[in-house]
Amino acid sequence: VQLQACGGGLVQAGGSLRLSCAASRSIPSRNLMGWYRQAPGQRRELVATMSSDGNINYADSTTGRFTISRGNAGNTVFLQMISLKPEDTAVYYCYAKLPVGPLTYDFWGQGTLVTVSS
């Protein structure tokens, strides 16, 4: 499975962006999809995840400003970001945790750059 993310770009502080990610094919009905980010010189960190049964997890730094959602087809995930801050600048990676037989595997997209100017 390949994850294709898009929607990054340059925005001023206080602005908004919407990220989209789609899996290259249908995925198992039980799954987790979401977003991580990595700022320069920093470790990759959780932004938000949403399971196929609707459970959502947000990082404290994004709660109230970012909203994760899933598409009806089940193989897409979106991240609506508002009130963006310069510290949100990072490469944002689409993520999926999928069952493969008895095991689960992590899948990553190629990343999309979000730059927030002050």
C-alpha positions as CSV (number, residue, x, y, z in Angstrom):
1,V,0.0,0.0,0.0
2,Q,1.3,3.4,-0.9
3,L,0.1,6.6,0.8
4,Q,-0.1,9.8,-1.3
5,A,-0.3,13.0,0.7
6,C,-0.9,16.5,-0.7
7,G,-2.0,19.9,0.5
8,G,1.1,21.4,2.1
9,G,2.4,24.8,1.3
10,L,3.4,28.2,2.6
11,V,0.9,30.1,4.7
12,Q,1.1,33.1,7.1
13,A,0.6,32.6,10.8
14,G,-3.1,32.4,11.6
15,G,-3.9,30.9,8.2
16,S,-5.3,27.5,7.3
17,L,-4.4,24.5,5.3
18,R,-6.1,21.2,4.5
19,L,-4.0,18.1,4.0
20,S,-5.3,15.0,2.2
21,C,-4.0,11.5,2.0
22,A,-5.2,8.6,0.0
23,A,-4.1,4.9,0.0
24,S,-3.3,3.5,-3.4
25,R,-5.8,0.7,-3.0
26,S,-8.5,-0.4,-0.6
27,I,-7.3,-1.2,2.8
28,P,-8.6,-3.6,5.6
29,S,-11.7,-2.4,7.2
30,R,-10.1,-2.3,10.6
31,N,-7.3,0.2,10.4
32,L,-5.8,3.4,11.8
33,M,-4.8,6.4,9.7
34,G,-3.5,9.7,10.6
35,W,-0.7,12.3,10.5
36,Y,2.7,12.7,12.0
37,R,5.1,15.6,11.5
38,Q,8.8,16.2,11.7
39,A,10.3,19.7,12.1
40,P,14.0,20.3,11.2
41,G,16.3,18.8,13.8
42,Q,13.4,17.3,15.7
43,R,11.9,13.8,16.1
44,R,8.9,12.8,14.2
45,E,5.8,13.4,16.4
46,L,2.2,12.5,16.4
47,V,-0.3,15.1,15.1
48,A,-3.5,13.1,15.0
49,T,-4.9,9.6,14.3
50,M,-8.3,8.3,13.6
51,S,-9.3,4.6,13.7
52,S,-11.8,3.0,11.3
53,D,-14.3,2.9,14.2
54,G,-14.0,6.6,14.8
55,N,-11.6,6.8,17.8
56,I,-9.5,10.0,17.5
57,N,-6.3,10.9,19.2
58,Y,-4.8,14.4,19.0
59,A,-1.4,15.8,20.1
60,D,-1.9,18.4,22.9
61,S,-0.2,21.0,20.7
62,T,-2.9,20.7,18.0
63,T,-6.1,20.1,20.0
64,G,-8.6,22.7,19.1
65,R,-6.8,23.9,16.0
66,F,-6.5,20.7,13.9
67,T,-9.3,18.4,12.9
68,I,-8.8,14.9,11.5
69,S,-11.4,13.2,9.4
70,R,-11.8,10.2,7.2
71,G,-13.4,9.8,3.8
72,N,-16.4,7.6,3.2
73,A,-14.4,5.1,1.1
74,G,-12.3,4.4,4.2
75,N,-8.9,4.7,2.5
76,T,-8.5,8.5,2.8
77,V,-7.7,10.8,5.7
78,F,-7.7,14.6,5.9
79,L,-6.3,17.1,8.3
80,Q,-7.9,20.5,8.5
81,M,-5.5,23.0,10.2
82,I,-6.5,26.4,11.3
83,S,-4.8,29.2,13.4
84,L,-1.5,27.9,12.1
85,K,1.6,28.9,14.1
86,P,5.3,29.1,12.9
87,E,6.0,26.2,15.2
88,D,3.7,24.1,13.1
89,T,6.2,24.3,10.3
90,A,7.3,20.7,9.5
91,V,7.1,17.9,7.0
92,Y,3.7,16.2,7.6
93,Y,3.6,12.5,7.0
94,C,0.5,10.4,6.3
95,Y,0.4,7.3,8.3
96,A,-1.5,4.0,8.4
97,K,-1.4,1.0,10.7
98,L,-2.9,-1.9,8.8
99,P,-3.4,-5.6,9.7
100,V,-1.5,-8.0,7.5
101,G,-2.6,-11.5,8.5
102,P,-2.0,-11.8,12.3
103,L,0.3,-8.9,12.4
104,T,0.0,-5.1,12.0
105,Y,2.4,-2.9,10.0
106,D,3.1,0.8,9.8
107,F,2.9,2.5,6.4
108,W,4.2,6.0,5.7
109,G,3.6,8.5,2.9
110,Q,6.3,10.6,1.4
111,G,5.5,13.7,3.4
112,T,4.2,17.1,2.5
113,L,5.9,20.3,3.7
114,V,4.0,22.9,5.7
115,T,5.7,26.2,6.2
116,V,4.1,28.8,8.4
117,S,5.6,32.3,8.2
118,S,5.5,34.8,11.1
